[in-house]
Amino acid sequence: MVSEFVKQFATLIVAAFGFASALAWNTAIQNWLQSQPTLSAAGPWGYAIAVTIFAVIITMWVGKYSQEQK
């Protein structure tokens, strides 16, 4: 019972740090996009599309890399 609690607590802590990291990257990307005149004109929709495309590419890359490591 205690070991299950520790495992769940560790998972929660890792998830919290992942969330904090995602928020930091979100701010960094938004600031960078606002500094680019052509990209900032796209507004929030452009930002959402760009981040989604980036996330899909990174997810595919990580999946491929993890399969190679098996």
Secondary structure, 3 states (H helix, E strand, C coil): CHHHHHHHHHHHHHHHHHHHHHHHHHHHHHHHHHHCHHHHCCHHHHHHHHHHHHHHHHHHHHHHHHHHCC
